[in-house]
Amino acid sequence: MPKKAKKAKAKEYWFSKYQVPDLPVGTKGSWAIQKFEVEPEAAAMHQLSCMFSMGGIGSRRGIREGHYTRLAHKHRGVVMSDTPAEINDHYEAFLQTEAAAKAGGATILVHGLGMGMFPNYCLQLKGVEHVTIVEIDPEVIALTGAHYLKKYGADRLTIIEADAEKWKPEPHSFWDVVWHDIWDSICEDNWDSIKSFHRRFGSRAGWQGSWSRPEIQRMQRQDRERSWW
C-alpha cells in the first residue's frame, strides 16, 4: 500500500482503538447489543443533518461509514454506540486515563457501565491497575459486564450494582480518573445531576469528567445569549 494511502487509512480509522468489536451480540431483558453498518450515503446525510441540529452543536455528532456496535433498549431506543461521535465525547477521559496509566498503578471509577467502551479501553492500558464500575441495571451488568469480567478478571475489574447518584464510596476512597456517564441523551435537564457528581467526587479524583458536559455548557451559553438579545 502506498505511503499516502496508509496515512489516509490511519487518519480515517483513528477511533478504531477505542471501539468494542469483540463485545458479543446478545439480549438480556429489555437490553440488546447489536452490530450495524453505516453506508457512505447514510453517513453523508447524517453529517448534513447534524450541522443544523442543537444550534450548531450537533455538528460534533457526525458519523463515518463503517461497522459499529450499539446498546439499545426496547423502549428507550439506542442508548450508546462506538461511533466516532460518541468516542469524541469520551476523548478527554481517554487522554486523562492514558496520562494516569503512564505513572503506573492507576485506578479508575466509572459511573454507568453501558456497553463498556470507556472501561474496556482503560483496562487495555498496562498502567491501569483497577477499574470500578457502578451500574444500576442488573440486566446491563449481565449483558455486558459478564463479558468484561471474563476478559479482564475480577482482580482488575469490580462491578457494583447500585444507583450511582446515591452510592457512597468507602471513606477516603480516591481514584486517578472518575468518569460519570449515566445519561441517555444530551439534555440541559441533566445539568443538576452532573453538578452533583462533580461536587461529590471533587476531592476523590485526580481528574473527573462527565459525558455531554461540554455540550450542555455550550447550550446554556447559547440560551443566555439568546435571552440577552
C-alpha positions in Angstrom: 0.0 0.0 0.0 1.4 3.5 -1.0 2.5 5.7 1.9 -0.2 8.3 1.2 -2.9 5.6 1.2 -1.6 4.2 4.6 -1.7 7.7 6.1 -5.2 8.3 4.8 -6.4 5.0 6.2 -4.8 5.6 9.6 -6.5 9.0 9.8 -9.8 7.6 8.8 -9.8 5.0 11.5 -8.2 7.0 14.3 -11.1 5.9 16.6 -10.8 2.2 16.0 -8.7 1.5 19.1 -11.5 2.7 21.3 -14.2 0.6 19.7 -15.6 -2.7 21.1 -15.9 -5.0 18.1 -15.4 -8.1 20.4 -18.5 -7.3 22.5 -20.9 -10.2 21.7 -24.3 -9.6 20.1 -27.0 -10.6 22.6 -30.1 -9.6 24.6 -30.9 -9.5 28.3 -34.4 -8.4 29.3 -35.1 -5.1 27.6 -31.5 -4.6 26.5 -29.6 -5.7 23.4 -26.1 -5.4 22.0 -26.3 -5.0 18.2 -23.9 -4.7 15.3 -24.7 -2.3 12.5 -23.2 -0.8 9.3 -23.3 2.8 8.1 -23.1 3.2 4.4 -21.3 6.2 2.8 -24.5 7.8 1.7 -26.2 7.5 5.1 -23.1 8.9 6.8 -23.1 12.0 4.5 -26.8 12.6 5.1 -26.3 12.2 8.9 -23.4 14.7 8.8 -25.6 17.2 7.0 -28.4 16.9 9.5 -26.0 17.3 12.4 -24.7 20.6 11.1 -28.1 22.2 11.7 -29.1 20.4 14.9 -28.7 21.6 18.5 -27.9 25.1 17.4 -24.8 24.0 15.6 -23.5 21.9 18.4 -24.8 18.9 16.6 -22.0 19.3 14.1 -19.9 17.4 16.6 -22.3 14.4 16.3 -21.2 13.2 12.9 -20.5 9.7 11.9 -18.4 7.9 9.2 -19.2 4.9 7.1 -18.1 1.6 8.7 -19.1 -1.2 11.1 -20.2 -0.4 14.7 -21.6 -1.7 17.9 -24.5 -0.3 19.9 -26.5 -0.8 23.1 -30.3 -0.5 22.6 -33.2 -0.5 24.9 -36.7 -1.9 24.0 -38.4 1.4 24.9 -35.6 4.0 25.0 -34.0 3.2 21.7 -30.3 3.4 21.1 -28.5 4.5 24.3 -24.9 4.4 23.1 -22.6 3.2 20.4 -18.9 3.1 19.5 -19.3 5.6 16.6 -16.7 8.5 16.2 -19.2 11.0 17.7 -19.5 9.0 21.0 -15.8 8.4 21.1 -15.2 12.1 20.8 -17.4 12.6 23.8 -15.1 10.4 25.8 -11.8 11.7 24.3 -10.7 13.8 27.2 -11.3 10.9 29.6 -9.3 8.6 27.3 -6.4 11.1 27.3 -6.5 11.6 31.1 -6.5 7.8 31.6 -3.5 7.4 29.3 -1.7 10.1 31.3 -2.5 8.4 34.6 -1.5 5.0 33.2 1.9 6.2 32.3 2.6 6.8 36.0 1.5 3.2 36.7 -0.9 1.8 39.3 -3.8 4.0 38.0 -7.3 3.4 39.4 -10.4 4.4 37.6 -14.1 4.9 38.7 -16.9 4.8 36.1 -20.5 5.7 36.9 -22.5 3.8 34.3 -21.5 0.6 32.5 -23.5 0.8 29.3 -21.6 -1.1 26.6 -18.4 -0.6 28.5 -16.5 1.3 25.8 -14.6 3.5 28.3 -13.7 0.9 30.9 -12.7 -1.5 28.1 -10.1 0.9 26.8 -8.9 1.7 30.3 -8.3 -2.0 31.1 -6.2 -2.4 27.9 -3.6 0.0 29.3 -0.9 -1.8 31.3 -0.6 1.1 33.7 -4.2 0.8 34.8 -4.3 -1.3 38.0 -8.0 -1.4 38.6 -11.4 -0.2 37.3 -14.5 0.1 39.4 -17.9 0.5 37.7 -21.2 1.5 39.4 -24.2 0.3 37.4 -27.8 0.4 38.5 -29.3 -2.1 36.0 -28.7 -5.8 36.6 -29.6 -6.6 33.1 -26.9 -4.4 31.7 -24.4 -6.0 34.1 -25.5 -9.4 32.9 -25.4 -8.4 29.2 -22.0 -6.6 29.1 -20.4 -6.8 32.5 -20.0 -10.5 32.3 -18.1 -10.2 29.1 -15.6 -7.7 30.6 -15.2 -9.7 33.8 -14.3 -12.7 31.8 -12.0 -10.7 29.6 -10.1 -8.9 32.3 -10.7 -10.8 35.5 -12.1 -9.7 38.9 -8.7 -8.7 40.2 -8.7 -5.8 37.8 -12.4 -5.1 37.4 -15.1 -4.6 40.0 -18.8 -4.0 39.1 -21.1 -2.7 41.8 -24.9 -2.9 41.3 -26.1 0.4 42.7 -27.6 3.8 41.8 -24.6 6.0 41.1 -26.4 9.1 42.3 -26.9 7.5 45.7 -23.9 5.2 46.0 -21.4 6.1 48.8 -17.8 5.0 48.4 -15.7 3.9 51.3 -14.2 6.8 53.3 -11.0 8.3 51.9 -11.5 6.5 48.6 -9.6 8.1 45.8 -9.3 7.4 42.0 -6.9 8.9 39.5 -9.8 9.2 36.9 -13.5 9.4 37.6 -15.9 9.3 34.7 -19.7 10.0 35.0 -21.8 8.5 32.2 -25.4 7.6 33.3 -27.5 9.7 30.9 -29.2 8.5 27.7 -29.2 11.8 25.8 -27.6 15.3 25.7 -30.1 17.4 27.6 -29.9 20.5 29.8 -32.1 18.7 32.4 -29.0 16.6 33.2 -27.1 19.6 34.5 -28.1 19.4 38.1 -27.1 15.7 38.2 -23.7 16.5 36.6 -23.0 19.3 39.1 -23.9 17.0 41.9 -21.4 14.3 40.8 -18.6 16.9 40.4 -19.2 18.3 43.9 -19.3 14.8 45.5 -16.2 13.5 43.8 -14.1 16.7 43.5 -11.9 15.6 46.4 -11.8 12.0 45.4 -10.5 12.3 41.9 -7.2 13.3 40.3 -9.4 14.2 37.3 -13.1 13.8 36.7 -15.4 14.4 33.8 -19.0 13.8 32.6 -20.4 12.6 29.3 -22.0 15.5 27.5 -21.0 18.2 30.0 -19.2 20.4 27.4 -22.2 20.3 25.0 -24.7 21.2 27.8 -22.5 24.1 28.8 -22.5 25.3 25.2 -26.3 25.0 25.1 -26.5 27.1 28.3 -24.3 29.8 26.8 -26.4 29.9 23.7 -29.6 30.2 25.8 -28.0 33.1 27.7 -27.0 34.9 24.5 -30.5 34.5 23.0 -32.0 35.8 26.2 -29.7 38.8 26.2 -30.7 39.7 22.7 
